[in-house]
Amino acid sequence: MEVVKKIRMMLEIETDKRTMEKEFGNLNDLRLFMRDFFSLPDVADRRAGESIFPYSGPERRMQI
């Protein structure tokens, strides 16, 4: 049986004002960091202007 000795996750975030690199040992710490980082008032999520739907044209429905 294989035993995991260490988990290391490196995160690098580059903004127009700074670059930061942080290491995490578990997914929960990473999730908390990402939630807090993107909720800061001076950080805008790059996806904020994108629609979640791929098609933005007029709605089409099949005639029954």
N, CA, C, O and CB atoms as a CASP TS submission, in Angstrom:
PFRMAT TS
TARGET T0000
AUTHOR 0000-0000-0000
METHOD Language model
MODEL 1
PARENT N/A
ATOM      1  N   MET     1       0.842  -1.173   0.000  1.00  0.00           N
ATOM      2  CA  MET     1       0.000   0.000   0.000  1.00  0.00           C
ATOM      3  C   MET     1       0.893   1.244   0.000  1.00  0.00           C
ATOM      4  O   MET     1       1.919   1.287   0.679  1.00  0.00           O
ATOM      5  CB  MET     1      -0.961  -0.006   1.220  1.00  0.00           C
ATOM      6  N   GLU     2       0.495   2.223  -0.751  1.00  0.00           N
ATOM      7  CA  GLU     2       1.247   3.476  -0.862  1.00  0.00           C
ATOM      8  C   GLU     2       0.757   4.468   0.187  1.00  0.00           C
ATOM      9  O   GLU     2      -0.450   4.623   0.377  1.00  0.00           O
ATOM     10  CB  GLU     2       1.110   4.080  -2.285  1.00  0.00           C
ATOM     11  N   VAL     3       1.674   5.133   0.861  1.00  0.00           N
ATOM     12  CA  VAL     3       1.336   6.105   1.899  1.00  0.00           C
ATOM     13  C   VAL     3       1.768   7.492   1.430  1.00  0.00           C
ATOM     14  O   VAL     3       2.913   7.692   1.024  1.00  0.00           O
ATOM     15  CB  VAL     3       2.015   5.739   3.258  1.00  0.00           C
ATOM     16  N   VAL     4       0.853   8.429   1.490  1.00  0.00           N
ATOM     17  CA  VAL     4       1.148   9.806   1.089  1.00  0.00           C
ATOM     18  C   VAL     4       1.921  10.489   2.208  1.00  0.00           C
ATOM     19  O   VAL     4       1.473  10.522   3.354  1.00  0.00           O
ATOM     20  CB  VAL     4      -0.160  10.590   0.759  1.00  0.00           C
ATOM     21  N   LYS     5       3.077  11.030   1.870  1.00  0.00           N
ATOM     22  CA  LYS     5       3.906  11.714   2.863  1.00  0.00           C
ATOM     23  C   LYS     5       3.570  13.194   2.974  1.00  0.00           C
ATOM     24  O   LYS     5       3.508  13.747   4.072  1.00  0.00           O
ATOM     25  CB  LYS     5       5.371  11.551   2.519  1.00  0.00           C
ATOM     26  N   LYS     6       3.356  13.824   1.834  1.00  0.00           N
ATOM     27  CA  LYS     6       3.153  15.276   1.851  1.00  0.00           C
ATOM     28  C   LYS     6       2.321  15.691   0.643  1.00  0.00           C
ATOM     29  O   LYS     6       2.468  15.146  -0.451  1.00  0.00           O
ATOM     30  CB  LYS     6       4.513  16.027   1.858  1.00  0.00           C
ATOM     31  N   ILE     7       1.458  16.653   0.861  1.00  0.00           N
ATOM     32  CA  ILE     7       0.690  17.258  -0.227  1.00  0.00           C
ATOM     33  C   ILE     7       1.090  18.715  -0.291  1.00  0.00           C
ATOM     34  O   ILE     7       1.085  19.418   0.719  1.00  0.00           O
ATOM     35  CB  ILE     7      -0.864  17.097  -0.016  1.00  0.00           C
ATOM     36  N   ARG     8       1.435  19.162  -1.481  1.00  0.00           N
ATOM     37  CA  ARG     8       1.851  20.549  -1.653  1.00  0.00           C
ATOM     38  C   ARG     8       1.155  21.127  -2.873  1.00  0.00           C
ATOM     39  O   ARG     8       1.314  20.626  -3.987  1.00  0.00           O
ATOM     40  CB  ARG     8       3.392  20.659  -1.794  1.00  0.00           C
ATOM     41  N   MET     9       0.392  22.172  -2.659  1.00  0.00           N
ATOM     42  CA  MET     9      -0.302  22.851  -3.752  1.00  0.00           C
ATOM     43  C   MET     9       0.208  24.288  -3.789  1.00  0.00           C
ATOM     44  O   MET     9       0.120  25.016  -2.801  1.00  0.00           O
ATOM     45  CB  MET     9      -1.872  22.800  -3.570  1.00  0.00           C
ATOM     46  N   MET    10       0.735  24.680  -4.929  1.00  0.00           N
ATOM     47  CA  MET    10       1.233  26.038  -5.100  1.00  0.00           C
ATOM     48  C   MET    10       0.216  26.821  -5.928  1.00  0.00           C
ATOM     49  O   MET    10      -0.265  26.350  -6.959  1.00  0.00           O
ATOM     50  CB  MET    10       2.641  26.043  -5.781  1.00  0.00           C
ATOM     51  N   LEU    11      -0.091  28.000  -5.464  1.00  0.00           N
ATOM     52  CA  LEU    11      -1.018  28.877  -6.173  1.00  0.00           C
ATOM     53  C   LEU    11      -0.276  30.156  -6.511  1.00  0.00           C
ATOM     54  O   LEU    11       0.345  30.772  -5.645  1.00  0.00           O
ATOM     55  CB  LEU    11      -2.301  29.172  -5.323  1.00  0.00           C
ATOM     56  N   GLU    12      -0.344  30.551  -7.773  1.00  0.00           N
ATOM     57  CA  GLU    12       0.255  31.817  -8.192  1.00  0.00           C
ATOM     58  C   GLU    12      -0.850  32.670  -8.800  1.00  0.00           C
ATOM     59  O   GLU    12      -1.520  32.257  -9.746  1.00  0.00           O
ATOM     60  CB  GLU    12       1.432  31.594  -9.213  1.00  0.00           C
ATOM     61  N   ILE    13      -1.031  33.862  -8.246  1.00  0.00           N
ATOM     62  CA  ILE    13      -2.034  34.800  -8.746  1.00  0.00           C
ATOM     63  C   ILE    13      -1.297  36.044  -9.217  1.00  0.00           C
ATOM     64  O   ILE    13      -0.511  36.639  -8.480  1.00  0.00           O
ATOM     65  CB  ILE    13      -3.106  35.149  -7.647  1.00  0.00           C
ATOM     66  N   GLU    14      -1.571  36.423 -10.460  1.00  0.00           N
ATOM     67  CA  GLU    14      -0.966  37.624 -11.026  1.00  0.00           C
ATOM     68  C   GLU    14      -2.075  38.611 -11.358  1.00  0.00           C
ATOM     69  O   GLU    14      -2.973  38.303 -12.142  1.00  0.00           O
ATOM     70  CB  GLU    14      -0.115  37.291 -12.293  1.00  0.00           C
ATOM     71  N   THR    15      -2.013  39.792 -10.764  1.00  0.00           N
ATOM     72  CA  THR    15      -2.972  40.850 -11.049  1.00  0.00           C
ATOM     73  C   THR    15      -2.234  41.974 -11.766  1.00  0.00           C
ATOM     74  O   THR    15      -1.034  41.874 -12.026  1.00  0.00           O
ATOM     75  CB  THR    15      -3.660  41.366  -9.740  1.00  0.00           C
ATOM     76  N   ASP    16      -2.949  43.027 -12.079  1.00  0.00           N
ATOM     77  CA  ASP    16      -2.293  44.161 -12.729  1.00  0.00           C
ATOM     78  C   ASP    16      -1.443  44.955 -11.742  1.00  0.00           C
ATOM     79  O   ASP    16      -0.663  45.814 -12.154  1.00  0.00           O
ATOM     80  CB  ASP    16      -3.332  45.075 -13.372  1.00  0.00           C
ATOM     81  N   LYS    17      -1.581  44.678 -10.437  1.00  0.00           N
ATOM     82  CA  LYS    17      -0.825  45.419  -9.429  1.00  0.00           C
ATOM     83  C   LYS    17       0.217  44.583  -8.696  1.00  0.00           C
ATOM     84  O   LYS    17       1.179  45.127  -8.154  1.00  0.00           O
ATOM     85  CB  LYS    17      -1.768  46.003  -8.434  1.00  0.00           C
ATOM     86  N   ARG    18       0.033  43.258  -8.675  1.00  0.00           N
ATOM     87  CA  ARG    18       0.960  42.432  -7.905  1.00  0.00           C
ATOM     88  C   ARG    18       0.917  40.984  -8.374  1.00  0.00           C
ATOM     89  O   ARG    18       0.018  40.566  -9.102  1.00  0.00           O
ATOM     90  CB  ARG    18       0.634  42.512  -6.410  1.00  0.00           C
ATOM     91  N   THR    19       1.916  40.240  -7.933  1.00  0.00           N
ATOM     92  CA  THR    19       1.960  38.796  -8.141  1.00  0.00           C
ATOM     93  C   THR    19       2.192  38.154  -6.787  1.00  0.00           C
ATOM     94  O   THR    19       3.087  38.555  -6.043  1.00  0.00           O
ATOM     95  CB  THR    19       3.077  38.386  -9.169  1.00  0.00           C
ATOM     96  N   MET    20       1.383  37.159  -6.473  1.00  0.00           N
ATOM     97  CA  MET    20       1.564  36.496  -5.191  1.00  0.00           C
ATOM     98  C   MET    20       1.631  34.996  -5.401  1.00  0.00           C
ATOM     99  O   MET    20       0.993  34.451  -6.301  1.00  0.00           O
ATOM    100  CB  MET    20       0.429  36.858  -4.216  1.00  0.00           C
ATOM    101  N   GLU    21       2.403  34.345  -4.567  1.00  0.00           N
ATOM    102  CA  GLU    21       2.550  32.906  -4.610  1.00  0.00           C
ATOM    103  C   GLU    21       2.329  32.380  -3.196  1.00  0.00           C
ATOM    104  O   GLU    21       2.889  32.899  -2.230  1.00  0.00           O
ATOM    105  CB  GLU    21       3.951  32.489  -5.168  1.00  0.00           C
ATOM    106  N   LYS    22       1.505  31.344  -3.092  1.00  0.00           N
ATOM    107  CA  LYS    22       1.180  30.810  -1.768  1.00  0.00           C
ATOM    108  C   LYS    22       1.112  29.289  -1.852  1.00  0.00           C
ATOM    109  O   LYS    22       0.683  28.731  -2.862  1.00  0.00           O
ATOM    110  CB  LYS    22      -0.168  31.398  -1.237  1.00  0.00           C
ATOM    111  N   GLU    23       1.532  28.639  -0.798  1.00  0.00           N
ATOM    112  CA  GLU    23       1.517  27.178  -0.740  1.00  0.00           C
ATOM    113  C   GLU    23       0.443  26.718   0.234  1.00  0.00           C
ATOM    114  O   GLU    23       0.259  27.310   1.297  1.00  0.00           O
ATOM    115  CB  GLU    23       2.901  26.624  -0.324  1.00  0.00           C
ATOM    116  N   PHE    24      -0.269  25.645  -0.145  1.00  0.00           N
ATOM    117  CA  PHE    24      -1.334  25.090   0.680  1.00  0.00           C
ATOM    118  C   PHE    24      -1.109  23.601   0.878  1.00  0.00           C
ATOM    119  O   PHE    24      -0.575  22.924  -0.001  1.00  0.00           O
ATOM    120  CB  PHE    24      -2.711  25.349   0.045  1.00  0.00           C
ATOM    121  N   GLY    25      -1.514  23.097   2.025  1.00  0.00           N
ATOM    122  CA  GLY    25      -1.372  21.684   2.336  1.00  0.00           C
ATOM    123  C   GLY    25      -2.671  20.911   2.218  1.00  0.00           C
ATOM    124  O   GLY    25      -2.666  19.680   2.233  1.00  0.00           O
ATOM    125  N   ASN    26      -3.801  21.634   2.100  1.00  0.00           N
ATOM    126  CA  ASN    26      -5.079  20.936   1.921  1.00  0.00           C
ATOM    127  C   ASN    26      -6.048  21.823   1.136  1.00  0.00           C
ATOM    128  O   ASN    26      -5.866  23.036   1.041  1.00  0.00           O
ATOM    129  CB  ASN    26      -5.693  20.543   3.299  1.00  0.00           C
ATOM    130  N   LEU    27      -7.064  21.198   0.587  1.00  0.00           N
ATOM    131  CA  LEU    27      -8.017  21.906  -0.271  1.00  0.00           C
ATOM    132  C   LEU    27      -8.884  22.897   0.495  1.00  0.00           C
ATOM    133  O   LEU    27      -9.303  23.909  -0.067  1.00  0.00           O
ATOM    134  CB  LEU    27      -8.902  20.914  -0.981  1.00  0.00           C
ATOM    135  N   ASN    28      -9.156  22.629   1.745  1.00  0.00           N
ATOM    136  CA  ASN    28      -9.987  23.542   2.515  1.00  0.00           C
ATOM    137  C   ASN    28      -9.297  24.891   2.699  1.00  0.00           C
ATOM    138  O   ASN    28      -9.932  25.935   2.554  1.00  0.00           O
ATOM    139  CB  ASN    28     -10.323  22.932   3.873  1.00  0.00           C
ATOM    140  N   ASP    29      -7.997  24.877   3.017  1.00  0.00           N
ATOM    141  CA  ASP    29      -7.253  26.130   3.154  1.00  0.00           C
ATOM    142  C   ASP    29      -7.225  26.899   1.836  1.00  0.00           C
ATOM    143  O   ASP    29      -7.358  28.123   1.818  1.00  0.00           O
ATOM    144  CB  ASP    29      -5.821  25.852   3.632  1.00  0.00           C
ATOM    145  N   LEU    30      -7.050  26.166   0.728  1.00  0.00           N
ATOM    146  CA  LEU    30      -7.059  26.797  -0.595  1.00  0.00           C
ATOM    147  C   LEU    30      -8.421  27.425  -0.882  1.00  0.00           C
ATOM    148  O   LEU    30      -8.496  28.555  -1.365  1.00  0.00           O
ATOM    149  CB  LEU    30      -6.705  25.766  -1.689  1.00  0.00           C
ATOM    150  N   ARG    31      -9.494  26.699  -0.586  1.00  0.00           N
ATOM    151  CA  ARG    31     -10.854  27.209  -0.818  1.00  0.00           C
ATOM    152  C   ARG    31     -11.114  28.469   0.001  1.00  0.00           C
ATOM    153  O   ARG    31     -11.667  29.439  -0.518  1.00  0.00           O
ATOM    154  CB  ARG    31     -11.899  26.134  -0.471  1.00  0.00           C
ATOM    155  N   LEU    32     -10.725  28.466   1.268  1.00  0.00           N
ATOM    156  CA  LEU    32     -10.927  29.634   2.122  1.00  0.00           C
ATOM    157  C   LEU    32     -10.128  30.837   1.615  1.00  0.00           C
ATOM    158  O   LEU    32     -10.625  31.964   1.612  1.00  0.00           O
ATOM    159  CB  LEU    32     -10.530  29.309   3.567  1.00  0.00           C
ATOM    160  N   PHE    33      -8.902  30.592   1.193  1.00  0.00           N
ATOM    161  CA  PHE    33      -8.084  31.676   0.674  1.00  0.00           C
ATOM    162  C   PHE    33      -8.711  32.279  -0.583  1.00  0.00           C
ATOM    163  O   PHE    33      -8.802  33.500  -0.710  1.00  0.00           O
ATOM    164  CB  PHE    33      -6.670  31.178   0.377  1.00  0.00           C
ATOM    165  N   MET    34      -9.143  31.417  -1.516  1.00  0.00           N
ATOM    166  CA  MET    34      -9.731  31.903  -2.766  1.00  0.00           C
ATOM    167  C   MET    34     -11.021  32.679  -2.486  1.00  0.00           C
ATOM    168  O   MET    34     -11.261  33.715  -3.106  1.00  0.00           O
ATOM    169  CB  MET    34     -10.013  30.724  -3.727  1.00  0.00           C
ATOM    170  N   ARG    35     -11.838  32.200  -1.576  1.00  0.00           N
ATOM    171  CA  ARG    35     -13.076  32.913  -1.231  1.00  0.00           C
ATOM    172  C   ARG    35     -12.767  34.296  -0.678  1.00  0.00           C
ATOM    173  O   ARG    35     -13.382  35.287  -1.074  1.00  0.00           O
ATOM    174  CB  ARG    35     -13.897  32.109  -0.208  1.00  0.00           C
ATOM    175  N   ASP    36     -11.809  34.355   0.241  1.00  0.00           N
ATOM    176  CA  ASP    36     -11.457  35.638   0.849  1.00  0.00           C
ATOM    177  C   ASP    36     -10.769  36.574  -0.143  1.00  0.00           C
ATOM    178  O   ASP    36     -11.033  37.777  -0.146  1.00  0.00           O
ATOM    179  CB  ASP    36     -10.555  35.413   2.052  1.00  0.00           C
ATOM    180  N   PHE    37      -9.896  36.034  -0.977  1.00  0.00           N
ATOM    181  CA  PHE    37      -9.169  36.865  -1.935  1.00  0.00           C
ATOM    182  C   PHE    37     -10.126  37.514  -2.935  1.00  0.00           C
ATOM    183  O   PHE    37     -10.027  38.713  -3.195  1.00  0.00           O
ATOM    184  CB  PHE    37      -8.116  36.028  -2.678  1.00  0.00           C
ATOM    185  N   PHE    38     -11.049  36.734  -3.494  1.00  0.00           N
ATOM    186  CA  PHE    38     -11.949  37.284  -4.509  1.00  0.00           C
ATOM    187  C   PHE    38     -13.111  38.075  -3.926  1.00  0.00           C
ATOM    188  O   PHE    38     -13.876  38.684  -4.674  1.00  0.00           O
ATOM    189  CB  PHE    38     -12.486  36.176  -5.359  1.00  0.00           C
ATOM    190  N   SER    39     -13.257  38.077  -2.611  1.00  0.00           N
ATOM    191  CA  SER    39     -14.288  38.913  -2.007  1.00  0.00           C
ATOM    192  C   SER    39     -13.737  40.264  -1.553  1.00  0.00           C
ATOM    193  O   SER    39     -14.491  41.106  -1.066  1.00  0.00           O
ATOM    194  CB  SER    39     -14.918  38.190  -0.829  1.00  0.00           C
ATOM    195  N   LEU    40     -12.430  40.478  -1.709  1.00  0.00           N
ATOM    196  CA  LEU    40     -11.852  41.780  -1.373  1.00  0.00           C
ATOM    197  C   LEU    40     -12.444  42.855  -2.277  1.00  0.00           C
ATOM    198  O   LEU    40     -12.648  42.598  -3.464  1.00  0.00           O
ATOM    199  CB  LEU    40     -10.306  41.749  -1.504  1.00  0.00           C
ATOM    200  N   PRO    41     -12.727  44.046  -1.761  1.00  0.00           N
ATOM    201  CA  PRO    41     -13.370  45.079  -2.582  1.00  0.00           C
ATOM    202  C   PRO    41     -12.510  45.565  -3.744  1.00  0.00           C
ATOM    203  O   PRO    41     -13.054  46.020  -4.750  1.00  0.00           O
ATOM    204  CB  PRO    41     -13.734  46.249  -1.719  1.00  0.00           C
ATOM    205  N   ASP    42     -11.177  45.484  -3.637  1.00  0.00           N
ATOM    206  CA  ASP    42     -10.322  45.979  -4.719  1.00  0.00           C
ATOM    207  C   ASP    42      -9.900  44.893  -5.692  1.00  0.00           C
ATOM    208  O   ASP    42      -9.054  45.147  -6.549  1.00  0.00           O
ATOM    209  CB  ASP    42      -9.100  46.629  -4.145  1.00  0.00           C
ATOM    210  N   VAL    43     -10.467  43.673  -5.591  1.00  0.00           N
ATOM    211  CA  VAL    43     -10.145  42.585  -6.512  1.00  0.00           C
ATOM    212  C   VAL    43     -11.400  42.247  -7.308  1.00  0.00           C
ATOM    213  O   VAL    43     -12.423  41.864  -6.739  1.00  0.00           O
ATOM    214  CB  VAL    43      -9.607  41.328  -5.746  1.00  0.00           C
ATOM    215  N   ALA    44     -11.315  42.389  -8.609  1.00  0.00           N
ATOM    216  CA  ALA    44     -12.445  42.063  -9.474  1.00  0.00           C
ATOM    217  C   ALA    44     -12.191  40.706 -10.116  1.00  0.00           C
ATOM    218  O   ALA    44     -11.128  40.484 -10.696  1.00  0.00           O
ATOM    219  CB  ALA    44     -12.662  43.163 -10.561  1.00  0.00           C
ATOM    220  N   ASP    45     -13.147  39.808 -10.018  1.00  0.00           N
ATOM    221  CA  ASP    45     -13.021  38.494 -10.639  1.00  0.00           C
ATOM    222  C   ASP    45     -12.997  38.678 -12.155  1.00  0.00           C
ATOM    223  O   ASP    45     -13.838  39.388 -12.706  1.00  0.00           O
ATOM    224  CB  ASP    45     -14.191  37.545 -10.204  1.00  0.00           C
ATOM    225  N   ARG    46     -12.051  38.052 -12.823  1.00  0.00           N
ATOM    226  CA  ARG    46     -11.911  38.224 -14.277  1.00  0.00           C
ATOM    227  C   ARG    46     -13.112  37.685 -15.035  1.00  0.00           C
ATOM    228  O   ARG    46     -13.319  38.039 -16.196  1.00  0.00           O
ATOM    229  CB  ARG    46     -10.650  37.536 -14.770  1.00  0.00           C
ATOM    230  N   ARG    47     -13.905  36.832 -14.397  1.00  0.00           N
ATOM    231  CA  ARG    47     -15.081  36.272 -15.053  1.00  0.00           C
ATOM    232  C   ARG    47     -16.328  37.100 -14.821  1.00  0.00           C
ATOM    233  O   ARG    47     -17.407  36.716 -15.273  1.00  0.00           O
ATOM    234  CB  ARG    47     -15.316  34.872 -14.577  1.00  0.00           C
ATOM    235  N   ALA    48     -16.214  38.221 -14.132  1.00  0.00           N
ATOM    236  CA  ALA    48     -17.396  38.986 -13.726  1.00  0.00           C
ATOM    237  C   ALA    48     -18.234  39.439 -14.915  1.00  0.00           C
ATOM    238  O   ALA    48     -19.457  39.510 -14.804  1.00  0.00           O
ATOM    239  CB  ALA    48     -16.977  40.194 -12.914  1.00  0.00           C
ATOM    240  N   GLY    49     -17.620  39.744 -16.034  1.00  0.00           N
ATOM    241  CA  GLY    49     -18.369  40.232 -17.179  1.00  0.00           C
ATOM    242  C   GLY    49     -18.856  39.151 -18.109  1.00  0.00           C
ATOM    243  O   GLY    49     -19.583  39.446 -19.058  1.00  0.00           O
ATOM    244  N   GLU    50     -18.481  37.902 -17.873  1.00  0.00           N
ATOM    245  CA  GLU    50     -18.855  36.819 -18.768  1.00  0.00           C
ATOM    246  C   GLU    50     -20.193  36.209 -18.365  1.00  0.00           C
ATOM    247  O   GLU    50     -20.512  36.093 -17.182  1.00  0.00           O
ATOM    248  CB  GLU    50     -17.772  35.749 -18.783  1.00  0.00           C
ATOM    249  N   SER    51     -20.956  35.828 -19.363  1.00  0.00           N
ATOM    250  CA  SER    51     -22.224  35.152 -19.109  1.00  0.00           C
ATOM    251  C   SER    51     -21.947  33.677 -18.816  1.00  0.00           C
ATOM    252  O   SER    51     -20.981  33.111 -19.327  1.00  0.00           O
ATOM    253  CB  SER    51     -23.198  35.308 -20.323  1.00  0.00           C
ATOM    254  N   ILE    52     -22.793  33.060 -17.994  1.00  0.00           N
ATOM    255  CA  ILE    52     -22.626  31.633 -17.727  1.00  0.00           C
ATOM    256  C   ILE    52     -23.188  30.794 -18.870  1.00  0.00           C
ATOM    257  O   ILE    52     -22.916  29.597 -18.964  1.00  0.00           O
ATOM    258  CB  ILE    52     -23.309  31.251 -16.409  1.00  0.00           C
ATOM    259  N   PHE    53     -23.979  31.435 -19.746  1.00  0.00           N
ATOM    260  CA  PHE    53     -24.556  30.732 -20.884  1.00  0.00           C
ATOM    261  C   PHE    53     -23.732  31.018 -22.135  1.00  0.00           C
ATOM    262  O   PHE    53     -23.405  32.174 -22.403  1.00  0.00           O
ATOM    263  CB  PHE    53     -26.031  31.146 -21.096  1.00  0.00           C
ATOM    264  N   PRO    54     -23.389  29.976 -22.910  1.00  0.00           N
ATOM    265  CA  PRO    54     -22.538  30.192 -24.087  1.00  0.00           C
ATOM    266  C   PRO    54     -23.224  30.939 -25.229  1.00  0.00           C
ATOM    267  O   PRO    54     -22.546  31.574 -26.036  1.00  0.00           O
ATOM    268  CB  PRO    54     -22.053  28.874 -24.595  1.00  0.00           C
ATOM    269  N   TYR    55     -24.544  30.878 -25.315  1.00  0.00           N
ATOM    270  CA  TYR    55     -25.276  31.524 -26.411  1.00  0.00           C
ATOM    271  C   TYR    55     -25.999  32.746 -25.872  1.00  0.00           C
ATOM    272  O   TYR    55     -26.810  32.637 -24.952  1.00  0.00           O
ATOM    273  CB  TYR    55     -26.285  30.538 -27.076  1.00  0.00           C
ATOM    274  N   SER    56     -25.709  33.910 -26.442  1.00  0.00           N
ATOM    275  CA  SER    56     -26.327  35.125 -25.924  1.00  0.00           C
ATOM    276  C   SER    56     -27.321  35.757 -26.898  1.00  0.00           C
ATOM    277  O   SER    56     -27.782  36.875 -26.672  1.00  0.00           O
ATOM    278  CB  SER    56     -25.260  36.124 -25.580  1.00  0.00           C
ATOM    279  N   GLY    57     -27.654  35.047 -27.980  1.00  0.00           N
ATOM    280  CA  GLY    57     -28.582  35.580 -28.966  1.00  0.00           C
ATOM    281  C   GLY    57     -30.032  35.411 -28.526  1.00  0.00           C
ATOM    282  O   GLY    57     -30.302  35.044 -27.382  1.00  0.00           O
ATOM    283  N   PRO    58     -30.971  35.681 -29.447  1.00  0.00           N
ATOM    284  CA  PRO    58     -32.388  35.550 -29.099  1.00  0.00           C
ATOM    285  C   PRO    58     -32.746  34.093 -28.793  1.00  0.00           C
ATOM    286  O   PRO    58     -32.162  33.163 -29.349  1.00  0.00           O
ATOM    287  CB  PRO    58     -33.273  36.083 -30.242  1.00  0.00           C
ATOM    288  N   GLU    59     -33.708  33.923 -27.905  1.00  0.00           N
ATOM    289  CA  GLU    59     -34.126  32.576 -27.519  1.00  0.00           C
ATOM    290  C   GLU    59     -34.882  31.900 -28.660  1.00  0.00           C
ATOM    291  O   GLU    59     -35.688  32.533 -29.341  1.00  0.00           O
ATOM    292  CB  GLU    59     -35.002  32.623 -26.253  1.00  0.00           C
ATOM    293  N   ARG    60     -34.621  30.635 -28.857  1.00  0.00           N
ATOM    294  CA  ARG    60     -35.319  29.869 -29.905  1.00  0.00           C
ATOM    295  C   ARG    60     -35.999  28.672 -29.259  1.00  0.00           C
ATOM    296  O   ARG    60     -35.414  28.005 -28.406  1.00  0.00           O
ATOM    297  CB  ARG    60     -34.330  29.402 -31.032  1.00  0.00           C
ATOM    298  N   ARG    61     -37.217  28.406 -29.658  1.00  0.00           N
ATOM    299  CA  ARG    61     -37.931  27.235 -29.147  1.00  0.00           C
ATOM    300  C   ARG    61     -38.506  26.464 -30.319  1.00  0.00           C
ATOM    301  O   ARG    61     -38.875  27.031 -31.348  1.00  0.00           O
ATOM    302  CB  ARG    61     -39.054  27.645 -28.152  1.00  0.00           C
ATOM    303  N   MET    62     -38.571  25.158 -30.132  1.00  0.00           N
ATOM    304  CA  MET    62     -39.156  24.305 -31.192  1.00  0.00           C
ATOM    305  C   MET    62     -40.673  24.451 -31.172  1.00  0.00           C
ATOM    306  O   MET    62     -41.289  24.538 -30.110  1.00  0.00           O
ATOM    307  CB  MET    62     -38.748  22.799 -31.000  1.00  0.00           C
ATOM    308  N   GLN    63     -41.258  24.477 -32.353  1.00  0.00           N
ATOM    309  CA  GLN    63     -42.705  24.503 -32.464  1.00  0.00           C
ATOM    310  C   GLN    63     -43.233  23.087 -32.315  1.00  0.00           C
ATOM    311  O   GLN    63     -42.719  22.167 -32.951  1.00  0.00           O
ATOM    312  CB  GLN    63     -43.153  25.124 -33.810  1.00  0.00           C
ATOM    313  N   ILE    64     -44.250  22.900 -31.486  1.00  0.00           N
ATOM    314  CA  ILE    64     -44.813  21.569 -31.279  1.00  0.00           C
ATOM    315  C   ILE    64     -46.098  21.436 -32.035  1.00  0.00           C
ATOM    316  O   ILE    64     -46.734  20.382 -31.991  1.00  0.00           O
ATOM    317  CB  ILE    64     -45.041  21.289 -29.799  1.00  0.00           C
TER
END
